[in-house]
Amino acid sequence: MARTLTDDDVGKKVIDAEEKELGIVAKVEHERAAVDPNPSVAEHVMAKIGWEGEDEEDYTVTEEMIDRFDEGNDEIILRGNL
């Protein structure tokens, strides 16, 4: 991993090693991302403008779980051996 999680990652897709979409980043705090596993279209838009927040169905992704950032596709790809 070449960089750390930032607020700029909010709204990006989280992808597993098999290229399955797991959700979107709803919030970044303390080097952890809260990932919404079932985002609606409205939540996608709200995340992109910084209005989406963490809720009870979100799960946590830490920087240690990240394989790489695909800036061109706005994706965060997780490692395969979690």
PDB file with SEQRES, HELIX, SHEET and CRYST1 records, atoms N, CA, C and O in Angstrom:
SEQRES   1 A   82  MET ALA ARG THR LEU THR ASP ASP ASP VAL GLY LYS LYS          
SEQRES   2 A   82  VAL ILE ASP ALA GLU GLU LYS GLU LEU GLY ILE VAL ALA          
SEQRES   3 A   82  LYS VAL GLU HIS GLU ARG ALA ALA VAL ASP PRO ASN PRO          
SEQRES   4 A   82  SER VAL ALA GLU HIS VAL MET ALA LYS ILE GLY TRP GLU          
SEQRES   5 A   82  GLY GLU ASP GLU GLU ASP TYR THR VAL THR GLU GLU MET          
SEQRES   6 A   82  ILE ASP ARG PHE ASP GLU GLY ASN ASP GLU ILE ILE LEU          
SEQRES   7 A   82  ARG GLY ASN LEU                                              
HELIX    1 AA1 ASP A    7  ASP A    9  5                                   3    
HELIX    2 AA2 VAL A   41  LYS A   48  1                                   8    
HELIX    3 AA3 GLU A   63  MET A   65  5                                   3    
HELIX    4 AA4 GLU A   71  ASN A   73  5                                   3    
SHEET    1 AA1 6 TYR A  59  THR A  62  0                                        
SHEET    2 AA1 6 ARG A  32  ASP A  36 -1                                        
SHEET    3 AA1 6 GLU A  21  GLU A  29 -1                                        
SHEET    4 AA1 6 LYS A  13  ILE A  15 -1                                        
SHEET    5 AA1 6 GLU A  75  LEU A  78  1                                        
SHEET    6 AA1 6 ILE A  66  ASP A  70 -1                                        
CRYST1    1.000    1.000    1.000  90.00  90.00  90.00 P 1           1          
ATOM      1  N   MET A   1       0.849  -1.168   0.000  1.00  0.00           N  
ATOM      2  CA  MET A   1       0.000   0.000   0.000  1.00  0.00           C  
ATOM      3  C   MET A   1       0.898   1.235   0.000  1.00  0.00           C  
ATOM      4  O   MET A   1       1.792   1.363   0.837  1.00  0.00           O  
ATOM      5  N   ALA A   2       0.659   2.118  -0.920  1.00  0.00           N  
ATOM      6  CA  ALA A   2       1.505   3.286  -1.095  1.00  0.00           C  
ATOM      7  C   ALA A   2       1.048   4.494  -0.285  1.00  0.00           C  
ATOM      8  O   ALA A   2       1.836   5.418  -0.078  1.00  0.00           O  
ATOM      9  N   ARG A   3      -0.187   4.516   0.175  1.00  0.00           N  
ATOM     10  CA  ARG A   3      -0.690   5.681   0.904  1.00  0.00           C  
ATOM     11  C   ARG A   3      -1.674   5.255   1.977  1.00  0.00           C  
ATOM     12  O   ARG A   3      -2.052   4.087   2.061  1.00  0.00           O  
ATOM     13  N   THR A   4      -2.085   6.212   2.797  1.00  0.00           N  
ATOM     14  CA  THR A   4      -3.022   5.925   3.876  1.00  0.00           C  
ATOM     15  C   THR A   4      -4.437   6.352   3.487  1.00  0.00           C  
ATOM     16  O   THR A   4      -4.634   7.057   2.498  1.00  0.00           O  
ATOM     17  N   LEU A   5      -5.406   5.920   4.270  1.00  0.00           N  
ATOM     18  CA  LEU A   5      -6.798   6.329   4.069  1.00  0.00           C  
ATOM     19  C   LEU A   5      -6.955   7.803   4.436  1.00  0.00           C  
ATOM     20  O   LEU A   5      -6.371   8.283   5.407  1.00  0.00           O  
ATOM     21  N   THR A   6      -7.755   8.504   3.641  1.00  0.00           N  
ATOM     22  CA  THR A   6      -8.032   9.915   3.916  1.00  0.00           C  
ATOM     23  C   THR A   6      -9.520  10.173   3.687  1.00  0.00           C  
ATOM     24  O   THR A   6     -10.245   9.301   3.209  1.00  0.00           O  
ATOM     25  N   ASP A   7      -9.963  11.378   4.033  1.00  0.00           N  
ATOM     26  CA  ASP A   7     -11.354  11.763   3.776  1.00  0.00           C  
ATOM     27  C   ASP A   7     -11.676  11.751   2.286  1.00  0.00           C  
ATOM     28  O   ASP A   7     -12.843  11.639   1.909  1.00  0.00           O  
ATOM     29  N   ASP A   8     -10.656  11.864   1.435  1.00  0.00           N  
ATOM     30  CA  ASP A   8     -10.877  11.806  -0.012  1.00  0.00           C  
ATOM     31  C   ASP A   8     -11.339  10.426  -0.474  1.00  0.00           C  
ATOM     32  O   ASP A   8     -11.824  10.284  -1.596  1.00  0.00           O  
ATOM     33  N   ASP A   9     -11.195   9.407   0.374  1.00  0.00           N  
ATOM     34  CA  ASP A   9     -11.619   8.050   0.021  1.00  0.00           C  
ATOM     35  C   ASP A   9     -13.109   7.813   0.257  1.00  0.00           C  
ATOM     36  O   ASP A   9     -13.649   6.801  -0.190  1.00  0.00           O  
ATOM     37  N   VAL A  10     -13.778   8.731   0.950  1.00  0.00           N  
ATOM     38  CA  VAL A  10     -15.216   8.596   1.185  1.00  0.00           C  
ATOM     39  C   VAL A  10     -15.935   8.568  -0.162  1.00  0.00           C  
ATOM     40  O   VAL A  10     -15.715   9.423  -1.020  1.00  0.00           O  
ATOM     41  N   GLY A  11     -16.797   7.568  -0.328  1.00  0.00           N  
ATOM     42  CA  GLY A  11     -17.543   7.402  -1.570  1.00  0.00           C  
ATOM     43  C   GLY A  11     -16.921   6.405  -2.535  1.00  0.00           C  
ATOM     44  O   GLY A  11     -17.556   6.015  -3.515  1.00  0.00           O  
ATOM     45  N   LYS A  12     -15.676   5.983  -2.269  1.00  0.00           N  
ATOM     46  CA  LYS A  12     -15.027   5.017  -3.157  1.00  0.00           C  
ATOM     47  C   LYS A  12     -15.551   3.606  -2.891  1.00  0.00           C  
ATOM     48  O   LYS A  12     -15.946   3.270  -1.775  1.00  0.00           O  
ATOM     49  N   LYS A  13     -15.544   2.794  -3.946  1.00  0.00           N  
ATOM     50  CA  LYS A  13     -15.953   1.403  -3.822  1.00  0.00           C  
ATOM     51  C   LYS A  13     -14.856   0.606  -3.118  1.00  0.00           C  
ATOM     52  O   LYS A  13     -13.666   0.871  -3.287  1.00  0.00           O  
ATOM     53  N   VAL A  14     -15.286  -0.373  -2.327  1.00  0.00           N  
ATOM     54  CA  VAL A  14     -14.360  -1.310  -1.701  1.00  0.00           C  
ATOM     55  C   VAL A  14     -14.556  -2.644  -2.413  1.00  0.00           C  
ATOM     56  O   VAL A  14     -15.669  -3.163  -2.488  1.00  0.00           O  
ATOM     57  N   ILE A  15     -13.451  -3.195  -2.939  1.00  0.00           N  
ATOM     58  CA  ILE A  15     -13.473  -4.392  -3.773  1.00  0.00           C  
ATOM     59  C   ILE A  15     -12.616  -5.466  -3.110  1.00  0.00           C  
ATOM     60  O   ILE A  15     -11.542  -5.161  -2.593  1.00  0.00           O  
ATOM     61  N   ASP A  16     -13.074  -6.724  -3.115  1.00  0.00           N  
ATOM     62  CA  ASP A  16     -12.240  -7.796  -2.567  1.00  0.00           C  
ATOM     63  C   ASP A  16     -11.268  -8.297  -3.633  1.00  0.00           C  
ATOM     64  O   ASP A  16     -11.300  -7.829  -4.771  1.00  0.00           O  
ATOM     65  N   ALA A  17     -10.417  -9.234  -3.275  1.00  0.00           N  
ATOM     66  CA  ALA A  17      -9.382  -9.734  -4.185  1.00  0.00           C  
ATOM     67  C   ALA A  17      -9.965 -10.436  -5.409  1.00  0.00           C  
ATOM     68  O   ALA A  17      -9.291 -10.541  -6.434  1.00  0.00           O  
ATOM     69  N   GLU A  18     -11.203 -10.917  -5.320  1.00  0.00           N  
ATOM     70  CA  GLU A  18     -11.867 -11.576  -6.451  1.00  0.00           C  
ATOM     71  C   GLU A  18     -12.693 -10.592  -7.279  1.00  0.00           C  
ATOM     72  O   GLU A  18     -13.487 -11.000  -8.127  1.00  0.00           O  
ATOM     73  N   GLU A  19     -12.504  -9.292  -7.029  1.00  0.00           N  
ATOM     74  CA  GLU A  19     -13.158  -8.198  -7.755  1.00  0.00           C  
ATOM     75  C   GLU A  19     -14.659  -8.076  -7.485  1.00  0.00           C  
ATOM     76  O   GLU A  19     -15.401  -7.556  -8.318  1.00  0.00           O  
ATOM     77  N   LYS A  20     -15.101  -8.552  -6.328  1.00  0.00           N  
ATOM     78  CA  LYS A  20     -16.500  -8.394  -5.914  1.00  0.00           C  
ATOM     79  C   LYS A  20     -16.623  -7.091  -5.124  1.00  0.00           C  
ATOM     80  O   LYS A  20     -15.832  -6.829  -4.217  1.00  0.00           O  
ATOM     81  N   GLU A  21     -17.624  -6.276  -5.477  1.00  0.00           N  
ATOM     82  CA  GLU A  21     -17.843  -5.028  -4.762  1.00  0.00           C  
ATOM     83  C   GLU A  21     -18.462  -5.327  -3.396  1.00  0.00           C  
ATOM     84  O   GLU A  21     -19.472  -6.024  -3.297  1.00  0.00           O  
ATOM     85  N   LEU A  22     -17.838  -4.787  -2.345  1.00  0.00           N  
ATOM     86  CA  LEU A  22     -18.287  -5.040  -0.978  1.00  0.00           C  
ATOM     87  C   LEU A  22     -19.055  -3.873  -0.374  1.00  0.00           C  
ATOM     88  O   LEU A  22     -19.696  -4.035   0.665  1.00  0.00           O  
ATOM     89  N   GLY A  23     -19.006  -2.707  -0.998  1.00  0.00           N  
ATOM     90  CA  GLY A  23     -19.698  -1.533  -0.491  1.00  0.00           C  
ATOM     91  C   GLY A  23     -18.932  -0.275  -0.835  1.00  0.00           C  
ATOM     92  O   GLY A  23     -18.037  -0.287  -1.680  1.00  0.00           O  
ATOM     93  N   ILE A  24     -19.293   0.820  -0.167  1.00  0.00           N  
ATOM     94  CA  ILE A  24     -18.593   2.086  -0.360  1.00  0.00           C  
ATOM     95  C   ILE A  24     -18.112   2.616   0.990  1.00  0.00           C  
ATOM     96  O   ILE A  24     -18.677   2.307   2.040  1.00  0.00           O  
ATOM     97  N   VAL A  25     -17.069   3.410   0.931  1.00  0.00           N  
ATOM     98  CA  VAL A  25     -16.546   4.046   2.134  1.00  0.00           C  
ATOM     99  C   VAL A  25     -17.507   5.159   2.543  1.00  0.00           C  
ATOM    100  O   VAL A  25     -17.747   6.096   1.782  1.00  0.00           O  
ATOM    101  N   ALA A  26     -18.052   5.045   3.753  1.00  0.00           N  
ATOM    102  CA  ALA A  26     -18.986   6.045   4.268  1.00  0.00           C  
ATOM    103  C   ALA A  26     -18.286   7.089   5.123  1.00  0.00           C  
ATOM    104  O   ALA A  26     -18.732   8.232   5.212  1.00  0.00           O  
ATOM    105  N   LYS A  27     -17.163   6.680   5.764  1.00  0.00           N  
ATOM    106  CA  LYS A  27     -16.469   7.584   6.679  1.00  0.00           C  
ATOM    107  C   LYS A  27     -15.051   7.070   6.881  1.00  0.00           C  
ATOM    108  O   LYS A  27     -14.824   5.860   6.887  1.00  0.00           O  
ATOM    109  N   VAL A  28     -14.096   7.978   7.046  1.00  0.00           N  
ATOM    110  CA  VAL A  28     -12.720   7.612   7.379  1.00  0.00           C  
ATOM    111  C   VAL A  28     -12.357   8.323   8.669  1.00  0.00           C  
ATOM    112  O   VAL A  28     -12.532   9.534   8.806  1.00  0.00           O  
ATOM    113  N   GLU A  29     -11.841   7.531   9.624  1.00  0.00           N  
ATOM    114  CA  GLU A  29     -11.451   8.112  10.907  1.00  0.00           C  
ATOM    115  C   GLU A  29     -10.392   7.228  11.541  1.00  0.00           C  
ATOM    116  O   GLU A  29     -10.561   6.011  11.611  1.00  0.00           O  
ATOM    117  N   HIS A  30      -9.311   7.822  12.001  1.00  0.00           N  
ATOM    118  CA  HIS A  30      -8.243   7.114  12.709  1.00  0.00           C  
ATOM    119  C   HIS A  30      -7.708   5.918  11.906  1.00  0.00           C  
ATOM    120  O   HIS A  30      -7.578   4.814  12.434  1.00  0.00           O  
ATOM    121  N   GLU A  31      -7.402   6.154  10.628  1.00  0.00           N  
ATOM    122  CA  GLU A  31      -6.826   5.137   9.749  1.00  0.00           C  
ATOM    123  C   GLU A  31      -7.737   3.921   9.558  1.00  0.00           C  
ATOM    124  O   GLU A  31      -7.263   2.818   9.288  1.00  0.00           O  
ATOM    125  N   ARG A  32      -9.038   4.134   9.702  1.00  0.00           N  
ATOM    126  CA  ARG A  32     -10.045   3.089   9.497  1.00  0.00           C  
ATOM    127  C   ARG A  32     -11.160   3.645   8.622  1.00  0.00           C  
ATOM    128  O   ARG A  32     -11.508   4.823   8.706  1.00  0.00           O  
ATOM    129  N   ALA A  33     -11.710   2.780   7.787  1.00  0.00           N  
ATOM    130  CA  ALA A  33     -12.836   3.185   6.942  1.00  0.00           C  
ATOM    131  C   ALA A  33     -14.079   2.441   7.396  1.00  0.00           C  
ATOM    132  O   ALA A  33     -14.045   1.228   7.603  1.00  0.00           O  
ATOM    133  N   ALA A  34     -15.177   3.170   7.550  1.00  0.00           N  
ATOM    134  CA  ALA A  34     -16.484   2.553   7.780  1.00  0.00           C  
ATOM    135  C   ALA A  34     -17.071   2.310   6.393  1.00  0.00           C  
ATOM    136  O   ALA A  34     -17.250   3.248   5.616  1.00  0.00           O  
ATOM    137  N   VAL A  35     -17.373   1.044   6.082  1.00  0.00           N  
ATOM    138  CA  VAL A  35     -17.843   0.669   4.751  1.00  0.00           C  
ATOM    139  C   VAL A  35     -19.314   0.280   4.812  1.00  0.00           C  
ATOM    140  O   VAL A  35     -19.701  -0.599   5.583  1.00  0.00           O  
ATOM    141  N   ASP A  36     -20.126   0.937   3.999  1.00  0.00           N  
ATOM    142  CA  ASP A  36     -21.558   0.647   3.898  1.00  0.00           C  
ATOM    143  C   ASP A  36     -21.726  -0.487   2.893  1.00  0.00           C  
ATOM    144  O   ASP A  36     -21.441  -0.297   1.711  1.00  0.00           O  
ATOM    145  N   PRO A  37     -22.183  -1.667   3.332  1.00  0.00           N  
ATOM    146  CA  PRO A  37     -22.275  -2.815   2.432  1.00  0.00           C  
ATOM    147  C   PRO A  37     -23.458  -2.770   1.466  1.00  0.00           C  
ATOM    148  O   PRO A  37     -23.460  -3.496   0.472  1.00  0.00           O  
ATOM    149  N   ASN A  38     -24.450  -1.945   1.731  1.00  0.00           N  
ATOM    150  CA  ASN A  38     -25.639  -1.878   0.883  1.00  0.00           C  
ATOM    151  C   ASN A  38     -26.020  -0.434   0.593  1.00  0.00           C  
ATOM    152  O   ASN A  38     -27.107   0.004   0.969  1.00  0.00           O  
ATOM    153  N   PRO A  39     -25.148   0.307  -0.067  1.00  0.00           N  
ATOM    154  CA  PRO A  39     -25.452   1.718  -0.282  1.00  0.00           C  
ATOM    155  C   PRO A  39     -26.522   1.933  -1.345  1.00  0.00           C  
ATOM    156  O   PRO A  39     -26.523   1.284  -2.390  1.00  0.00           O  
ATOM    157  N   SER A  40     -27.413   2.838  -1.061  1.00  0.00           N  
ATOM    158  CA  SER A  40     -28.411   3.231  -2.055  1.00  0.00           C  
ATOM    159  C   SER A  40     -27.780   4.270  -2.980  1.00  0.00           C  
ATOM    160  O   SER A  40     -26.678   4.752  -2.720  1.00  0.00           O  
ATOM    161  N   VAL A  41     -28.468   4.605  -4.039  1.00  0.00           N  
ATOM    162  CA  VAL A  41     -27.980   5.655  -4.940  1.00  0.00           C  
ATOM    163  C   VAL A  41     -27.813   6.957  -4.161  1.00  0.00           C  
ATOM    164  O   VAL A  41     -26.827   7.670  -4.343  1.00  0.00           O  
ATOM    165  N   ALA A  42     -28.764   7.261  -3.305  1.00  0.00           N  
ATOM    166  CA  ALA A  42     -28.692   8.485  -2.505  1.00  0.00           C  
ATOM    167  C   ALA A  42     -27.464   8.462  -1.595  1.00  0.00           C  
ATOM    168  O   ALA A  42     -26.796   9.484  -1.438  1.00  0.00           O  
ATOM    169  N   GLU A  43     -27.162   7.314  -0.998  1.00  0.00           N  
ATOM    170  CA  GLU A  43     -25.996   7.216  -0.119  1.00  0.00           C  
ATOM    171  C   GLU A  43     -24.694   7.386  -0.901  1.00  0.00           C  
ATOM    172  O   GLU A  43     -23.735   7.961  -0.387  1.00  0.00           O  
ATOM    173  N   HIS A  44     -24.653   6.887  -2.152  1.00  0.00           N  
ATOM    174  CA  HIS A  44     -23.484   7.110  -3.010  1.00  0.00           C  
ATOM    175  C   HIS A  44     -23.255   8.606  -3.198  1.00  0.00           C  
ATOM    176  O   HIS A  44     -22.135   9.095  -3.048  1.00  0.00           O  
ATOM    177  N   VAL A  45     -24.315   9.322  -3.527  1.00  0.00           N  
ATOM    178  CA  VAL A  45     -24.209  10.761  -3.768  1.00  0.00           C  
ATOM    179  C   VAL A  45     -23.832  11.484  -2.477  1.00  0.00           C  
ATOM    180  O   VAL A  45     -22.958  12.351  -2.482  1.00  0.00           O  
ATOM    181  N   MET A  46     -24.484  11.132  -1.377  1.00  0.00           N  
ATOM    182  CA  MET A  46     -24.196  11.788  -0.101  1.00  0.00           C  
ATOM    183  C   MET A  46     -22.751  11.545   0.324  1.00  0.00           C  
ATOM    184  O   MET A  46     -22.110  12.443   0.872  1.00  0.00           O  
ATOM    185  N   ALA A  47     -22.228  10.336   0.078  1.00  0.00           N  
ATOM    186  CA  ALA A  47     -20.841  10.046   0.433  1.00  0.00           C  
ATOM    187  C   ALA A  47     -19.884  10.904  -0.384  1.00  0.00           C  
ATOM    188  O   ALA A  47     -18.898  11.415   0.148  1.00  0.00           O  
ATOM    189  N   LYS A  48     -20.167  11.061  -1.659  1.00  0.00           N  
ATOM    190  CA  LYS A  48     -19.289  11.849  -2.524  1.00  0.00           C  
ATOM    191  C   LYS A  48     -19.212  13.313  -2.085  1.00  0.00           C  
ATOM    192  O   LYS A  48     -18.181  13.960  -2.272  1.00  0.00           O  
ATOM    193  N   ILE A  49     -20.288  13.836  -1.507  1.00  0.00           N  
ATOM    194  CA  ILE A  49     -20.257  15.234  -1.062  1.00  0.00           C  
ATOM    195  C   ILE A  49     -20.004  15.365   0.445  1.00  0.00           C  
ATOM    196  O   ILE A  49     -20.079  16.460   1.003  1.00  0.00           O  
ATOM    197  N   GLY A  50     -19.706  14.239   1.091  1.00  0.00           N  
ATOM    198  CA  GLY A  50     -19.315  14.270   2.491  1.00  0.00           C  
ATOM    199  C   GLY A  50     -20.441  14.274   3.498  1.00  0.00           C  
ATOM    200  O   GLY A  50     -20.220  14.598   4.665  1.00  0.00           O  
ATOM    201  N   TRP A  51     -21.641  13.925   3.078  1.00  0.00           N  
ATOM    202  CA  TRP A  51     -22.775  13.930   4.001  1.00  0.00           C  
ATOM    203  C   TRP A  51     -23.095  12.551   4.564  1.00  0.00           C  
ATOM    204  O   TRP A  51     -23.871  12.447   5.514  1.00  0.00           O  
ATOM    205  N   GLU A  52     -22.529  11.509   4.013  1.00  0.00           N  
ATOM    206  CA  GLU A  52     -22.789  10.156   4.498  1.00  0.00           C  
ATOM    207  C   GLU A  52     -21.975   9.922   5.755  1.00  0.00           C  
ATOM    208  O   GLU A  52     -20.836  10.380   5.844  1.00  0.00           O  
ATOM    209  N   GLY A  53     -22.525   9.232   6.709  1.00  0.00           N  
ATOM    210  CA  GLY A  53     -21.813   8.923   7.940  1.00  0.00           C  
ATOM    211  C   GLY A  53     -21.918   7.449   8.255  1.00  0.00           C  
ATOM    212  O   GLY A  53     -22.550   6.684   7.527  1.00  0.00           O  
ATOM    213  N   GLU A  54     -21.303   7.069   9.325  1.00  0.00           N  
ATOM    214  CA  GLU A  54     -21.287   5.679   9.757  1.00  0.00           C  
ATOM    215  C   GLU A  54     -22.639   5.310  10.360  1.00  0.00           C  
ATOM    216  O   GLU A  54     -23.260   6.124  11.043  1.00  0.00           O  
ATOM    217  N   ASP A  55     -23.098   4.076  10.105  1.00  0.00           N  
ATOM    218  CA  ASP A  55     -24.308   3.588  10.762  1.00  0.00           C  
ATOM    219  C   ASP A  55     -24.103   2.153  11.228  1.00  0.00           C  
ATOM    220  O   ASP A  55     -23.023   1.589  11.056  1.00  0.00           O  
ATOM    221  N   GLU A  56     -25.132   1.566  11.813  1.00  0.00           N  
ATOM    222  CA  GLU A  56     -24.997   0.274  12.481  1.00  0.00           C  
ATOM    223  C   GLU A  56     -24.703  -0.902  11.550  1.00  0.00           C  
ATOM    224  O   GLU A  56     -24.191  -1.922  12.013  1.00  0.00           O  
ATOM    225  N   GLU A  57     -25.003  -0.797  10.272  1.00  0.00           N  
ATOM    226  CA  GLU A  57     -24.731  -1.925   9.374  1.00  0.00           C  
ATOM    227  C   GLU A  57     -23.349  -1.849   8.719  1.00  0.00           C  
ATOM    228  O   GLU A  57     -22.942  -2.788   8.036  1.00  0.00           O  
ATOM    229  N   ASP A  58     -22.633  -0.755   8.916  1.00  0.00           N  
ATOM    230  CA  ASP A  58     -21.299  -0.602   8.338  1.00  0.00           C  
ATOM    231  C   ASP A  58     -20.305  -1.544   9.009  1.00  0.00           C  
ATOM    232  O   ASP A  58     -20.476  -1.930  10.165  1.00  0.00           O  
ATOM    233  N   TYR A  59     -19.273  -1.902   8.269  1.00  0.00           N  
ATOM    234  CA  TYR A  59     -18.184  -2.677   8.853  1.00  0.00           C  
ATOM    235  C   TYR A  59     -16.888  -1.897   8.674  1.00  0.00           C  
ATOM    236  O   TYR A  59     -16.823  -0.964   7.873  1.00  0.00           O  
ATOM    237  N   THR A  60     -15.862  -2.279   9.416  1.00  0.00           N  
ATOM    238  CA  THR A  60     -14.607  -1.548   9.442  1.00  0.00           C  
ATOM    239  C   THR A  60     -13.566  -2.197   8.553  1.00  0.00           C  
ATOM    240  O   THR A  60     -13.400  -3.416   8.559  1.00  0.00           O  
ATOM    241  N   VAL A  61     -12.866  -1.370   7.787  1.00  0.00           N  
ATOM    242  CA  VAL A  61     -11.704  -1.792   7.011  1.00  0.00           C  
ATOM    243  C   VAL A  61     -10.522  -0.996   7.532  1.00  0.00           C  
ATOM    244  O   VAL A  61     -10.566   0.233   7.582  1.00  0.00           O  
ATOM    245  N   THR A  62      -9.462  -1.698   7.921  1.00  0.00           N  
ATOM    246  CA  THR A  62      -8.246  -1.035   8.384  1.00  0.00           C  
ATOM    247  C   THR A  62      -7.231  -0.974   7.247  1.00  0.00           C  
ATOM    248  O   THR A  62      -7.351  -1.690   6.253  1.00  0.00           O  
ATOM    249  N   GLU A  63      -6.239  -0.116   7.407  1.00  0.00           N  
ATOM    250  CA  GLU A  63      -5.228   0.029   6.370  1.00  0.00           C  
ATOM    251  C   GLU A  63      -4.465  -1.264   6.123  1.00  0.00           C  
ATOM    252  O   GLU A  63      -4.006  -1.499   5.005  1.00  0.00           O  
ATOM    253  N   GLU A  64      -4.320  -2.104   7.137  1.00  0.00           N  
ATOM    254  CA  GLU A  64      -3.613  -3.375   6.989  1.00  0.00           C  
ATOM    255  C   GLU A  64      -4.351  -4.340   6.048  1.00  0.00           C  
ATOM    256  O   GLU A  64      -3.743  -5.262   5.503  1.00  0.00           O  
ATOM    257  N   MET A  65      -5.640  -4.129   5.861  1.00  0.00           N  
ATOM    258  CA  MET A  65      -6.455  -4.994   5.007  1.00  0.00           C  
ATOM    259  C   MET A  65      -6.384  -4.595   3.531  1.00  0.00           C  
ATOM    260  O   MET A  65      -6.842  -5.343   2.667  1.00  0.00           O  
ATOM    261  N   ILE A  66      -5.819  -3.432   3.238  1.00  0.00           N  
ATOM    262  CA  ILE A  66      -5.832  -2.887   1.880  1.00  0.00           C  
ATOM    263  C   ILE A  66      -4.612  -3.360   1.096  1.00  0.00           C  
ATOM    264  O   ILE A  66      -3.479  -3.289   1.571  1.00  0.00           O  
ATOM    265  N   ASP A  67      -4.876  -3.846  -0.124  1.00  0.00           N  
ATOM    266  CA  ASP A  67      -3.807  -4.234  -1.037  1.00  0.00           C  
ATOM    267  C   ASP A  67      -3.329  -3.022  -1.817  1.00  0.00           C  
ATOM    268  O   ASP A  67      -2.131  -2.750  -1.893  1.00  0.00           O  
ATOM    269  N   ARG A  68      -4.303  -2.278  -2.411  1.00  0.00           N  
ATOM    270  CA  ARG A  68      -3.930  -1.117  -3.218  1.00  0.00           C  
ATOM    271  C   ARG A  68      -5.129  -0.197  -3.423  1.00  0.00           C  
ATOM    272  O   ARG A  68      -6.277  -0.559  -3.161  1.00  0.00           O  
ATOM    273  N   PHE A  69      -4.821   0.998  -3.899  1.00  0.00           N  
ATOM    274  CA  PHE A  69      -5.823   1.988  -4.256  1.00  0.00           C  
ATOM    275  C   PHE A  69      -5.812   2.111  -5.777  1.00  0.00           C  
ATOM    276  O   PHE A  69      -4.752   2.312  -6.368  1.00  0.00           O  
ATOM    277  N   ASP A  70      -6.962   1.994  -6.412  1.00  0.00           N  
ATOM    278  CA  ASP A  70      -7.091   2.187  -7.853  1.00  0.00           C  
ATOM    279  C   ASP A  70      -7.742   3.550  -8.051  1.00  0.00           C  
ATOM    280  O   ASP A  70      -8.966   3.673  -8.098  1.00  0.00           O  
ATOM    281  N   GLU A  71      -6.904   4.561  -8.166  1.00  0.00           N  
ATOM    282  CA  GLU A  71      -7.399   5.934  -8.251  1.00  0.00           C  
ATOM    283  C   GLU A  71      -8.212   6.168  -9.518  1.00  0.00           C  
ATOM    284  O   GLU A  71      -9.167   6.945  -9.501  1.00  0.00           O  
ATOM    285  N   GLY A  72      -7.849   5.512 -10.612  1.00  0.00           N  
ATOM    286  CA  GLY A  72      -8.556   5.699 -11.870  1.00  0.00           C  
ATOM    287  C   GLY A  72     -10.000   5.248 -11.826  1.00  0.00           C  
ATOM    288  O   GLY A  72     -10.854   5.812 -12.510  1.00  0.00           O  
ATOM    289  N   ASN A  73     -10.279   4.226 -11.016  1.00  0.00           N  
ATOM    290  CA  ASN A  73     -11.642   3.684 -10.901  1.00  0.00           C  
ATOM    291  C   ASN A  73     -12.300   4.032  -9.578  1.00  0.00           C  
ATOM    292  O   ASN A  73     -13.393   3.545  -9.289  1.00  0.00           O  
ATOM    293  N   ASP A  74     -11.651   4.875  -8.759  1.00  0.00           N  
ATOM    294  CA  ASP A  74     -12.171   5.222  -7.428  1.00  0.00           C  
ATOM    295  C   ASP A  74     -12.485   3.973  -6.617  1.00  0.00           C  
ATOM    296  O   ASP A  74     -13.578   3.841  -6.065  1.00  0.00           O  
ATOM    297  N   GLU A  75     -11.516   3.050  -6.546  1.00  0.00           N  
ATOM    298  CA  GLU A  75     -11.710   1.792  -5.832  1.00  0.00           C  
ATOM    299  C   GLU A  75     -10.574   1.557  -4.834  1.00  0.00           C  
ATOM    300  O   GLU A  75      -9.437   1.985  -5.031  1.00  0.00           O  
ATOM    301  N   ILE A  76     -10.932   0.865  -3.767  1.00  0.00           N  
ATOM    302  CA  ILE A  76      -9.967   0.388  -2.786  1.00  0.00           C  
ATOM    303  C   ILE A  76     -10.038  -1.138  -2.839  1.00  0.00           C  
ATOM    304  O   ILE A  76     -11.090  -1.727  -2.591  1.00  0.00           O  
ATOM    305  N   ILE A  77      -8.918  -1.765  -3.163  1.00  0.00           N  
ATOM    306  CA  ILE A  77      -8.894  -3.230  -3.333  1.00  0.00           C  
ATOM    307  C   ILE A  77      -8.256  -3.844  -2.089  1.00  0.00           C  
ATOM    308  O   ILE A  77      -7.161  -3.465  -1.673  1.00  0.00           O  
ATOM    309  N   LEU A  78      -8.979  -4.809  -1.507  1.00  0.00           N  
ATOM    310  CA  LEU A  78      -8.507  -5.461  -0.303  1.00  0.00           C  
ATOM    311  C   LEU A  78      -7.580  -6.627  -0.637  1.00  0.00           C  
ATOM    312  O   LEU A  78      -7.616  -7.170  -1.741  1.00  0.00           O  
ATOM    313  N   ARG A  79      -6.758  -6.997   0.324  1.00  0.00           N  
ATOM    314  CA  ARG A  79      -5.857  -8.144   0.165  1.00  0.00           C  
ATOM    315  C   ARG A  79      -6.686  -9.424   0.093  1.00  0.00           C  
ATOM    316  O   ARG A  79      -7.826  -9.470   0.555  1.00  0.00           O  
ATOM    317  N   GLY A  80      -6.098 -10.449  -0.487  1.00  0.00           N  
ATOM    318  CA  GLY A  80      -6.793 -11.721  -0.645  1.00  0.00           C  
ATOM    319  C   GLY A  80      -6.742 -12.621   0.563  1.00  0.00           C  
ATOM    320  O   GLY A  80      -7.574 -13.520   0.682  1.00  0.00           O  
ATOM    321  N   ASN A  81      -5.815 -12.422   1.451  1.00  0.00           N  
ATOM    322  CA  ASN A  81      -5.630 -13.335   2.586  1.00  0.00           C  
ATOM    323  C   ASN A  81      -6.054 -12.705   3.897  1.00  0.00           C  
ATOM    324  O   ASN A  81      -5.262 -12.604   4.834  1.00  0.00           O  
ATOM    325  N   LEU A  82      -7.300 -12.284   3.959  1.00  0.00           N  
ATOM    326  CA  LEU A  82      -7.781 -11.626   5.179  1.00  0.00           C  
ATOM    327  C   LEU A  82      -8.208 -12.626   6.182  1.00  0.00           C  
ATOM    328  O   LEU A  82      -8.643 -12.259   7.273  1.00  0.00           O  
TER     329      LEU A  82                                                      
END                                                                             
